[in-house]
Each structure stands twice: as structure tokens, then as C-alpha cells.
């Protein structure tokens, strides 16, 4: 009986994903009807992320905060990077960066910070210069100098042809930094992971305009506050396009490859690079050591 109920839940969830893959694809009479859900579909779909269970502080036997780097050049991380050009894909497909950016612009994402400790909260106006940069061309400068009095008085305004606007896009993202918490739940006797924050890494718009290639951390977003937004956005499922994954599911289930570059420590949470300098191989080995230290705690719990 329990197995029957479990299978019923599994197929119900699968049916929800199928309905959201390309809604109304087989019944649409015109292309405009593709992606539009019927009233019955909207009523039957459970378009909410699976809520986190309550965890009491006394149930956390061990905990460790870690920071990881996700490189989008790795094949397993491609669903986070693509599509970089949305002109030829469906309306439901966007890269993770575009989903975050659209959420911030629309006001759905408000928990944006300048650092990974959530000290300085940022508004859209505060971070707009990071992904958009406007500069006057040389021709515009000459035009302004030739008619200086007119422009100063406001009689003339520089036209768009004299302005270069540089905007970041999904293709400019080189990776993501994530902050998460590994903990052993003694009530369920299980090692678990809770994602706390995510940060896209890219070239700043100003540097992109000037031809610089140095990347920066654009902004940090508190992850639990954006789960609804990520649940609405679908990532590509390479094995079955009829069952796309939500970004919320993809990240919470850790269907990506990440390298630990920092763990909380007594030295002010210094990074691995701070004490393993100029040796990339040793940094990777140290990252694996941190992973093994966390895994070994769970294994040691079952030794008698």
C-alpha cells in the first residue's frame, strides 16, 4: 500500500513537470497558444517549491558553512549557463543569470546584498551600474565641445547615436559562487545541505566596454527568498525535454559540480587560496580534504 502511494506521488509530480514543459504544445492551433496553460491545468498544477522542513537548533549535531565555485564551462553546469541567446528558444527557457536579473528588475527579488554575509543590502539602483554602462563616444565629445553653450543650457541634448551602452548578458557569466550549510540532523540521522546564497561572477559592464576581462562578484542573493522565482523558471533536461527541471530543484538537489574555495574557520573565514598560494593542484586537494572531513563525520556516526 505504501509503495502504491509512493508511485502515485512520483507520477503526480512527473505529470506536473510534463504540463509545464511546453504547455499546450500538442493542442495549440497557432504558435501563440503554445505555452499557455488551460484553466484546468492552472487549477491542477502545484506551482510551489517544496517547502523546507523546520529544523530545531538542538537537532543540528554538527554544522559547517562552506563556499563553492561553480564553473559554467563544465558540461554538467551547462543548464545554469544556457541559453545565452533567447531569440530562438521558447519563452520558458532562460539562463539562471537572466532569471536572477529579471527578478531583480521586476521587484520579485529584493534580498540582494553586496557581500556573502548579508551586511550591505543593495537596491536595483545600487547595482545597475554593474550590468549596464553608458559612455559618450568621441564623436559625441566633439559634438558637445562644438556646441558647449547649447548643451550646457539644455537647448540641445546628445542623441542616442553619440551614446554607447554596454549591457551584460548571460554569455558574460563565467560562474557562480554559492554559500551553503552542511549539517547532521540527529533527529533523522542524516547529513543534509541547505543552500544560503548565490552570486553570479562576470565582467563588470564598465570593464566589458573597455575590453578588460577581469571578473567580479556581481551581487549576492539570499537563496531561500528567491525559491518561488527559481521554481517558475525551467532549466533544460538533457535526458527528457518533456520534463524540465526547475532551477530551484536543480540547485537544492545539487545537480551541479562545485569546488569548495572557503570554509568557516578561526582565521576569519580565510579562503583556501590565502594559505595555499600559487599552487592550483594543492588548492584542489585541500578542497577535497574539506569535503572528506564533512563526509567522514556522517560515516563516523555509524561506527560502533
N, C-alpha and C positions, 0 to 999 in steps of 0.2 A: 504493500500500500504506500509506504514511504517512497519507494522507487518510482511508483506511478506519479505521485505528486511532484517529485523532483523533475521528472521528464516533462511534466506539464508546465512547470515554471520555465524550464530551459526553452521549450518550443514557444512559449508565450513571449519570452524576451527576444528570441530569434525573429518572431513574427513582427515585433515592433521595429527591429532594425531593417527588415526587408521593406516594410512600409515606408521607411524614411530614406531608403537608398536613392531611388528615383521615383518619387511618389507619382502615381497615376501614369506611369510610363507606358504601360500596355493598353490603357484605356483612353489615352488622350487622342482627341480628334485633330488638334492643332498643336504645334510646338509650345504655344503659350500655356497650354494646360498641363504640361509636364512639370512636375514638382509641386503642384497644388493638391493638397490633401482634401478629400471629401469631408463632409460634416461627420460622417460615421467614423472615418479614420482619426479625426481630431479628438473625437469623444473616447475612442478605444485606446489611443496611444497614451502611454505613460511617459511623457516627455519631461521627466525629472531625474536628476542624478541620484544614484543610490546613496542615501544619507550615511554619514559616518556614525558608527555606534559610540555611545558615551563611554569614555574611559576615565575611571577614577584615578586620582594620583596614587592611591595606595595599591592599585593594580599594576602599576609600572614598576617591575622589579629591576630593570636595567634600561637605561636610555642613553643615546648618543646622537648628537646632531652632526650631520655631515653635509658637505657641499660638493656637488659633482659638476663636471663639464660634459655637455652633450655636443659632440661634433657632428654637424649635419652632413658632412662628407661621407660618413659611414652609411653603408647601404641600409642597415636596419633603422636608421634615423631619417630616411627619406620621407616618410609620411609627415614628419614635422616640418620639412622644408618645402616640399612641393604642394600645390602648383605655384610656380613663380610668375606665371603669366595666366591671368584668369580670363583672358579674352576668348579662349576656345574651350573652356570647361564649363560644367554646369554651375548653376547658381549656388548650390550647396557646398561646393568644394573650394576651400581657401586654405592657405598655409597657416600655421599656428601664429606666425608674426602678424599676418593680416587680420586674423581673428582678434588678437590682442589689441591691435591698433584701432580696428573698427569699434571694438568695445569701449575703448578709452574715448574716442571721438564722439560716440553716441551717448556717453554718460552711463553706460551699463557697468563699466569697470571704473571704480572710484578709489580702490585701495592700491594706489600707486605710490611707490617710495623711491628715494634716491639711494638707499643702501639696503643691505640684506638684514639689517637689524631693525628695520621699520622705524627709524628715528625721524627722518625728514619726509613728510608726506608731500607729494607733488600733484599739482593740477595739470590740466591739459596745456594751459598757457605756459607753465614752468618747463615742460618737456617738449613743447612744439618745435623749438629751435634744434632739437636733437635729430628729428626726422624731416625737417623742412628748412631749407636755407635759400634766401633770396639775395642776389647780388646784382649790382649795376654793371653793365658791360662797359667796355672802353668807349664805345660809340655813345653810350648814354652819358658817361662822364664828360665827354667833349660837348655833347648837346647841352648839358647842364651849365658848363662853363661859358658857352657861347651866349646863352640866354639867362645868365645868372640872376639878374634882377627880376625877370618874369617868373622864374621858378621860385625865387625867394618870397615874392609877394603872393604867390599862389595863382597867378594868372595862367601859368602853364603847369601841366603835370606830366611827368615822364610816362610815356606809353609802355605797353607791355613788351614791345619789341626791344626795348632797352633794358629789360629785366631778365636775368637768368634765374630760374627756380629749380633747385635740386631737391628731389624728394626720395627718401629711402623706400625701397621696395623689398619684397621677400627675398629676392636674389642677393641682396646685400648682407643678409644674415649669415654669419659663419657658424653660429652655435647658440647654445643656451646654458646658462648656469641655473642650477636648482639647489634649493636648500630643503633638507628633509630630516626627519627624526626617526631613527630606528629604536624600537623599544620591545621589551619582552613582557607580554601580557600574562601575568601569573594566573589570572582567572581562567584564561583559555589555553594557557601553557603553549604560547605561540609567539614567535618573533614576527613583528609587524613593522610596517613602514608608513609614515604619514608625510606627504609632500606639503611643505610650508610656503615656499615661494619660488618664483621662476623669473628669469631675467634674460631677454634676448641680447646677443652680442653682435654688433655690427659696426660698420664705419659711420661715424657721425656725418650728418648731411654736409656740414661745412668742410670737413676733410675730404669727403667724396667729391665735392665741387672743385677742390684744389688739387685733386689727384693723389692725396695721401691714402695709405692703405692700413693705417693703424686702427685697430678695433677697440671699442669701449663697451662697458656695460650700459645699455641704454636706459633701462629703468627696471625696478623690481616690483613685482605684483604679488600680493598676498594670495596664495593659491585657493584656500577654502572659500574666499569671497567671489571667485570667478567660475565656480563649478557649473553654475547654470548656463553661463555663456559658452563654456567649453563643451557642455553637453549638447547644445544646439548645433555646434559645428562638427562636421564629419571629416574624418581622415580616411584616406584611401586604404582599402583592404586588398592587398595584392592577391590573396588566395580566393577571394569571393567578393566581387564588386557589388553583389546584391545585398551584402551585409557589411556596410561600412562601420568603422569604429568611431566613436565619439572621441574627441581629444581628452575629455575627462576620463574615459575608460582607459585610453591608451597610456596616459601618464600615471594614473593610480595603479594600474596593473604592471607598471614598469616595463612596458614593451618598447624599450629603447636601450641603447648602450651608453653608459656614462662612466667617467673616470673620476674618482674622488680626488679633489685637489686641496681639501681642507677638512679638518675635524676639530670640534671644540676641544681646547686644551688649556693648560695652565699658563701658557705663554701668550695669552691674549688672542687665542684662536689664530695663531700664525699658520700660514699656508705651507704645504709640503715644499714648495719652491723656495721658501725662505731658509730652510735648513738642508735642502738637497739641491744646491745651486749648480747650474751648468752641467747637469747630468740627467738627461731625459730618461734614460733607462732606469736609474736608481729612483727617480720620481715615480715611474710606473710600478716598480717593485714595492715602493713604500705605500702606494695607493692600494695595491693588492694586500699588503700586510694589514692595513686598516680594515679592509673588507673581511679578511680571515679572522681578525680579532672579534668582530661583531658576530660572524657565523659561529665561531668556536664557543661563544658564550651560550648559544642555544644548544649546541652539541653537548657541552659540559653539563647542562641541566638534566640530561638523560643518562648520565654515567652514574653507576651505583658502586 
